[in-house]
Amino acid sequence: MTRQHHGDIARFDEWSATYDRGPGKYFFARIHRPVVEAVCSGRVPPRRIVDLGCGTGRLLEGLLSRLTEAELTGVDPAEGMIAVARTRFAGEPRVRLEVATADHLPLADASVDVVTTTMSFHHWDHQDAALREVVRVLAPGGRLLLADVLGIGFFGRLLRSTGRGHGSGYRNAPEMTALLRDAGFSAWRRRRLSWPGIPIYLVEARRSTSP
Ligand SMILES: C[S@@+](CC[C@H](N)C(=O)[O-])C[C@H]1O[C@@H](n2cnc3c(N)ncnc32)[C@H](O)[C@@H]1O
């Protein structure tokens, strides 16, 4: 692990106590809504969902109320974030929470229908290894739904060039294609979420149906 990685996680640990109180929750809610819709959009509702970099569990909360049969797992390396999520879901048997990074998932092979992640991917130091982990844990035909800032368009290029110092940073389209292809996804598509100026995208990739 790099120093940067430790710095990022320590920062989120510190932030966890106040994370749900700041105005940022409105910002994140606008990103969570289309992700919840995308998870629920298939013909058959998914039963096993994992949220990577789940923070305090707000996306999981939205999924829990929509998918009444589903089992949800939240994964985050910041113990403070997971502690807040444990309080949020106390006594809820359908939610499991794990302290871990996305590149070392404490999950069995082919055990998940949908992997989500919101505003977390650019913080990951080992995006390549993490995406391989996502492919490993997804069942054949399973989906990845990744919402994050991408380094696309004028503002995206600006963000990349200022090199905001955390994780691997904001990926552009060719980099996303290479990362997803090398991890084992056969195709991906993206759509821009409605944030004026800020290049936030929802990326959807599917694991091939052959095991
Ligand atoms: C901006 S917060 C977003 C939290 C949540 N997904 C949301 O939408 O509110 C980013 C989260 O990513 C987590 N994170 C950082 N590095 C990570 C990694 N390598 N693997 C998984 N999560 C990571 C942080 O601890 C933090 O909780």
The ligand as an SDF file (V2000), in Angstrom:
LIG
                    3D

 27 29  0  0  0  0  0  0  0  0999 V2000
  -16.4560    9.9770   -1.0890 C   0  0  0  0  0  0  0  0  0  0  0  0
  -16.6630    8.5190   -0.1300 S   0  0  0  0  0  0  0  0  0  0  0  0
  -18.1350    7.8280   -0.8850 C   0  0  0  0  0  0  0  0  0  0  0  0
  -18.8790    6.9470    0.0850 C   0  0  0  0  0  0  0  0  0  0  0  0
  -20.1860    6.3500   -0.4580 C   0  0  0  0  0  0  0  0  0  0  0  0
  -19.9520    5.4820   -1.5740 N   0  0  0  0  0  0  0  0  0  0  0  0
  -21.1870    7.3940   -0.8330 C   0  0  0  0  0  0  0  0  0  0  0  0
  -21.5960    7.4460   -1.9960 O   0  0  0  0  0  0  0  0  0  0  0  0
  -21.5850    8.1730    0.0580 O   0  0  0  0  0  0  0  0  0  0  0  0
  -15.3980    7.4240   -0.7270 C   0  0  0  0  0  0  0  0  0  0  0  0
  -15.2790    6.1200    0.0690 C   0  0  0  0  0  0  0  0  0  0  0  0
  -14.3440    5.2740   -0.5900 O   0  0  0  0  0  0  0  0  0  0  0  0
  -13.6390    4.5670    0.3980 C   0  0  0  0  0  0  0  0  0  0  0  0
  -12.3670    4.0310   -0.1510 N   0  0  0  0  0  0  0  0  0  0  0  0
  -11.1650    4.6320   -0.2410 C   0  0  0  0  0  0  0  0  0  0  0  0
  -10.2460    3.7890   -0.7470 N   0  0  0  0  0  0  0  0  0  0  0  0
  -10.8960    2.6160   -1.0000 C   0  0  0  0  0  0  0  0  0  0  0  0
  -10.4960    1.3510   -1.5200 C   0  0  0  0  0  0  0  0  0  0  0  0
   -9.2400    1.1210   -1.9000 N   0  0  0  0  0  0  0  0  0  0  0  0
  -11.4160    0.3700   -1.6080 N   0  0  0  0  0  0  0  0  0  0  0  0
  -12.7130    0.6050   -1.2390 C   0  0  0  0  0  0  0  0  0  0  0  0
  -13.1380    1.7840   -0.7400 N   0  0  0  0  0  0  0  0  0  0  0  0
  -12.2510    2.7750   -0.6200 C   0  0  0  0  0  0  0  0  0  0  0  0
  -13.4250    5.6050    1.4970 C   0  0  0  0  0  0  0  0  0  0  0  0
  -13.0840    5.0280    2.7460 O   0  0  0  0  0  0  0  0  0  0  0  0
  -14.7680    6.3150    1.4990 C   0  0  0  0  0  0  0  0  0  0  0  0
  -15.6670    5.7810    2.4170 O   0  0  0  0  0  0  0  0  0  0  0  0
  1  2  1  0
  2  3  1  0
  2 10  1  0
  3  4  1  0
  4  5  1  0
  5  6  1  0
  5  7  1  0
  7  8  2  0
  7  9  1  0
 10 11  1  0
 11 12  1  0
 11 26  1  0
 12 13  1  0
 13 14  1  0
 13 24  1  0
 14 15  1  0
 14 23  1  0
 15 16  2  0
 16 17  1  0
 17 18  1  0
 17 23  2  0
 18 19  1  0
 18 20  2  0
 20 21  1  0
 21 22  2  0
 22 23  1  0
 24 25  1  0
 24 26  1  0
 26 27  1  0
M  CHG  2   2   1   9  -1
M  END
$$$$
